Amino acid sequence: MAERYRADVLVCNCPACTRAGAPEMQQALKAEVERRGLADEVRVVETGSRGFCSMGPIVIIQPEGFLYCQVHTADVPELVEETLVKGRVVERLTYKEPETHKAIPRYGEIPFYSKQMRVVTRNCGLINPQNIEEYIAVGGYQALGKVLTSMPPEEVIEEVKKSGLRGRGGAGFPTGRKWEFARNAPGDVKYIIANGDEGDPGAFMDRSLMEGDPHAILEGMTIGAYAMGVHKGYMYVRDEYPLALRNLNIAMEQSREYGLLGQDILGSGFDFDVQIVRGAGAFVCGEETALLASLEGRAGNPRPRPPYPAQSGLWGKPTNINNVKTWANIPVIINRGADWFNQIGTETSKGTMIFSLVGKVNNTGLVEVPMGITLRELIFDIGGGIRDGKQFKAVQTGGPSGGCIPAELLDLPVDYEHLKEAGSIMGSGGVIVMDENSCMVDIARYFLDFLKDESCGKCTPCREGIRQMLRILTRITEGKGEMADLETLETLARVVKEASLCGLGQTAPNPVLSTLRYFRDEYVAHIVDHKCPAGVCKALIEYYIIEDLCTGCGLCRRKCPQEAISGEKKEPHVIDPALCIRCGVCHDVCKFDAVAVR
Amino acid sequence: MVTFTIDGQKVQGEEGQTILEVARENGIEIPTLCYHPLLEPFGACRLCVVEIVAGGRPGLQTACTYPIGEGLEVLTHSPRVIEARKVVLGLLLSRTPNVELIQDLAREYGITEPPFPTDTPDERCVLCGHCVRTCNELVKAHVLNFSQRGIERRVGPPFLEKTRQCIGCGACTIVCPTGAIETVLEKEAVYKEKPLGPTSAIWVPSMQAVPRVPVIDTDTCIRFRQNDRTDGEIADACGVCQMICEAGAVDFDQQDEILELDVGTIIVATGFEMWDPAQLSQYSYGKSPNIITGMEFEHLSNAGGITGGEILLADGRKPERVAIIHCVGSRDHNAHPYCSRICCMYSLKQAHLVRDKTGAEVYEFYMDMRAFGKAYEEFYERVQKEGVCMVRGRGAEVEVLEPQNGREDSKLRVKGEDANLGRLVQVDVDMVVLSTAIEAPHDADRVAALFGLSRSEDGFFAEAHPKMRPVETNTDGVFLAGTAQGPRDVPDTVAHAGAAASMALALLDKGEVTISPTISVVDEVLCSGCKTCIALCPYTAISFIEEKNVARVNEALCKGCGTCAAACPSGAITARHFTDQQIMAQIEGLFRVLEPQAVEVGR
């Protein structure tokens, strides 16, 4: 079908681009193409995200591979005129190298993409996720066909085992072995579940995948179901992901229509169907036993393992749970072979990993890289370095319960083992970059504050321990800490990590432990010197006006809600520390950087 | 059998057991809080953590949930384990600083003060989930559950609001290890119907009985209530008693059954019933919870009773004044004219108990003090010396006074005549005990008909002779024992029953008995099956043979009274040795003196 068109204009419809104005721009684009009489030659396609979220709305023009950033309705006529009619690049809309401002028109050449290796997200942003034919056109469902016609289930499991694929949900358990457990568990009725309950704040790998390539997940699940002898699957997707839910539903309907899901798939006699269950969005429901409880209609509380879900899972039946990203890996492994797959990555961590790169980097977005890439490459090459030319301070991997890794370890290869060694986790792939203006004590406090509310409260260490750790951290950020607190914190953190029931509690102390390990001096500064080196903790900072820089414009004086600033016109102003509430408004409004923190 | 090691010691357990179960079997101490042997493992408190060093998932694991496995190596008191338990107990103590159980557990690990700031000094709930799991797994009422998350987690019914789904069984209160749940019964609760009923659904009706067999009160038993409430939909609730009974003696499907036994003799010992004092309105029985019968007083003062043996008013206060009224329903032509014989002595005993347990003033309204037995008079004197005020004269009326001084409860006024003083008296008391009469059971007439017994005027079964044959009845082989025959106290009953038993044994010992040959026989050819004789037979000796449509006389029972023979309309019954011809011949024999010519006698 695609051959009939001269060009495809791919418009990203992810929520980030939508918020930036993608739908209106797309309407305009379609209208313009129509008006120019190009409708027969040029096709405008809605796609999922290609991951370059800080630059949305993104438009990619195929087959040239031009990538235009921040395209708005006003840019449409020029884009159509120049690129679609005359075949020229609109330089104004291309990505500019931040340092040199050099335009890079083709997306493959943009550093953000050039170091990436898109295996799982191979189709995201390049096909219309709501059209099964586009997925089939790029080789979709070939793997399923291969498996159903020529591979016995044991061989499929063997292939997955050989690939070295490990669970992408965070814990990194070898997928093939997990499948084998489920296959060998006694019982006729078994279930598989795709975990799409992405709860980490700021992470959107699962969402983008479900939105951008739902068929890859479905195909992976169907292959897994065949391998494990399962006829019923569930997708647990958080309700906050309406587009993911819509695209998945459309994909399932189309798959059933095409005989790729339901009874007698591809005439092989194998039956499998999937049902979507919407989660109410509790962070802890990403934990597999809590997810099972939620799926059964109970409150999402985890339970101790063993028994593992493979022994007794959903409604007491053997159940296999894998992250949506793990499922999406399967068709690639089948198509290209385990040997191809296990060449990617490191000794113990095979394949690629998707990260949502956020925080103080220039290029925030979704990136897929081979396992073993260094943090430096991830942050500085792909992420384009730290924003506003500031200093890198730390990077937190693995979501809110990951650890903070300092600059010394920037050359650490990213895989399950190395991250664990450094006191962090792979998690499901959140990467938060922090610059010199981040206070590490405050960061630890911030994540514990999140986890305090997300702990289900079932087990004592997690429920009570997080509260007490948070209390101590809050005290320290208020300048009321004592050196003995650090020891208490370490003991508490160690026990919460070791004695908690589920993964949430077992990883919750990571931000505390890792900041204590790498940034102990900041804690000491808070406790002994009563100073916050990063200038974040309000109780420990003071705003003052640098006399030499102050022009006496009076803007800060007018904006100060406490009337704490005084001074004559055109004379340097002064802040009265007794009245100042450290809201920072003066600092933000000053056009001469005359307001400083100490 | 699975062999593994705990603290270096080789232990064995069955497949499927947990580390905790095997450790406890081997006397290895592991502290627990949320573990309960009757509930599904929960693994929430993390107090029972042990360290697994080999053969399993390494690290700290909860002993209450972790299944044993071959070659497992477990440490129950390694430094890691001790540190974790200490921190967990410190956290719990900081949550609930005033819960004794947690204080005790913490003390064992050297923690005497909450190590962290506490802002909930009144908190009692440790979120162990005993109540939640009991309500869902056992009671199956599904009322209690956890709500909220993290530190806000709490236990309660949906939306923390009152719910009609709660059956008020109180199981949550019982299992709560920290006393965090209080059961507040509303007015319509099941217990209101049984103010002095059993405190537990399984109870021993008679502590003195041998064997002392407990019974299930199906009105309060959770299993039976859930079954009744849901029309059998929830038929397997609770069952805790069955789970823990080592003898396997609990059977919920037990039904009343009818046993058919062939016996040689029968002792009728059907006892008595208490007369209902509500029949005489002057005693105001039922108008105040503090007007009780002597039997209810016994429940109240029983150490296994609802107040644990304390004598309390309905509102839980101790009474300050108590009146005991004798002869309620006895020696009264409006009720029973006879003396119930036991009331004087039990009233004195109760007066003694009230004095002893509460120190309250006691007023005994009596007509005559019938302290007839051995040492009875001496007891009467002792009670008098204890300061019980004796008022000679029937308590005529009990009046429930209007509540005074804004109090919810009301005083009771007892009026009567003091015959010794010759004037009317009245006394205001907190509690009135009515010494009610005992009477024959309400179904005594059916028992009488069954065994061919007669009843005396008072309704009790009549003995064959009041002086000479006090345990026999007019039916051979049927004897009376105890109050079935008439009011009597315990020693008299024991003596009476002993006599009945020896009479019965004497008969049984013979093996067979010689009976008089003068009995009735039915000529089955003549019998028309009208059944006239069956109703008339005073010894229930005639039965009806359905197949033949004839009456037949039981030769062992027939006394040869001849009633049936006289009444038989078909002339089918003859009394042996008293046939019409024999009687006629005897008459003729008598008259032979007058008529010398002999008439041929007989045939």
HADDOCK unambig.tbl for C-alpha pairs under 7 A between the chains (distance, minus, plus):
assign (segid A and resid 304 and name CA) (segid B and resid 43 and name CA) 6.23 0.50 0.50
assign (segid A and resid 304 and name CA) (segid B and resid 65 and name CA) 6.93 0.50 0.50
assign (segid A and resid 306 and name CA) (segid B and resid 66 and name CA) 6.67 0.50 0.50
assign (segid A and resid 452 and name CA) (segid B and resid 150 and name CA) 5.93 0.50 0.50
assign (segid A and resid 453 and name CA) (segid B and resid 149 and name CA) 6.50 0.50 0.50
assign (segid A and resid 453 and name CA) (segid B and resid 150 and name CA) 5.49 0.50 0.50
assign (segid A and resid 454 and name CA) (segid B and resid 149 and name CA) 6.66 0.50 0.50
assign (segid A and resid 454 and name CA) (segid B and resid 150 and name CA) 6.28 0.50 0.50
assign (segid A and resid 455 and name CA) (segid B and resid 149 and name CA) 6.24 0.50 0.50
assign (segid A and resid 455 and name CA) (segid B and resid 150 and name CA) 4.54 0.50 0.50
assign (segid A and resid 456 and name CA) (segid B and resid 149 and name CA) 4.63 0.50 0.50
assign (segid A and resid 456 and name CA) (segid B and resid 150 and name CA) 4.82 0.50 0.50
assign (segid A and resid 457 and name CA) (segid B and resid 149 and name CA) 5.47 0.50 0.50
assign (segid A and resid 457 and name CA) (segid B and resid 150 and name CA) 3.84 0.50 0.50
assign (segid A and resid 457 and name CA) (segid B and resid 151 and name CA) 5.96 0.50 0.50
assign (segid A and resid 457 and name CA) (segid B and resid 153 and name CA) 5.73 0.50 0.50
assign (segid A and resid 458 and name CA) (segid B and resid 44 and name CA) 5.65 0.50 0.50
assign (segid A and resid 459 and name CA) (segid B and resid 44 and name CA) 4.16 0.50 0.50
assign (segid A and resid 459 and name CA) (segid B and resid 45 and name CA) 5.40 0.50 0.50
assign (segid A and resid 459 and name CA) (segid B and resid 46 and name CA) 6.70 0.50 0.50
assign (segid A and resid 460 and name CA) (segid B and resid 44 and name CA) 6.56 0.50 0.50
assign (segid A and resid 460 and name CA) (segid B and resid 45 and name CA) 5.25 0.50 0.50
assign (segid A and resid 460 and name CA) (segid B and resid 46 and name CA) 6.61 0.50 0.50
assign (segid A and resid 460 and name CA) (segid B and resid 88 and name CA) 6.52 0.50 0.50
assign (segid A and resid 461 and name CA) (segid B and resid 88 and name CA) 6.03 0.50 0.50
assign (segid A and resid 463 and name CA) (segid B and resid 150 and name CA) 5.30 0.50 0.50
assign (segid A and resid 463 and name CA) (segid B and resid 151 and name CA) 5.59 0.50 0.50
assign (segid A and resid 464 and name CA) (segid B and resid 91 and name CA) 5.99 0.50 0.50
assign (segid A and resid 464 and name CA) (segid B and resid 151 and name CA) 6.73 0.50 0.50
assign (segid A and resid 465 and name CA) (segid B and resid 91 and name CA) 6.75 0.50 0.50
assign (segid A and resid 492 and name CA) (segid B and resid 87 and name CA) 6.89 0.50 0.50
assign (segid A and resid 495 and name CA) (segid B and resid 84 and name CA) 5.32 0.50 0.50
assign (segid A and resid 498 and name CA) (segid B and resid 60 and name CA) 6.20 0.50 0.50
assign (segid A and resid 499 and name CA) (segid B and resid 46 and name CA) 6.61 0.50 0.50
assign (segid A and resid 499 and name CA) (segid B and resid 60 and name CA) 5.98 0.50 0.50
assign (segid A and resid 499 and name CA) (segid B and resid 84 and name CA) 6.60 0.50 0.50
assign (segid A and resid 501 and name CA) (segid B and resid 44 and name CA) 6.98 0.50 0.50
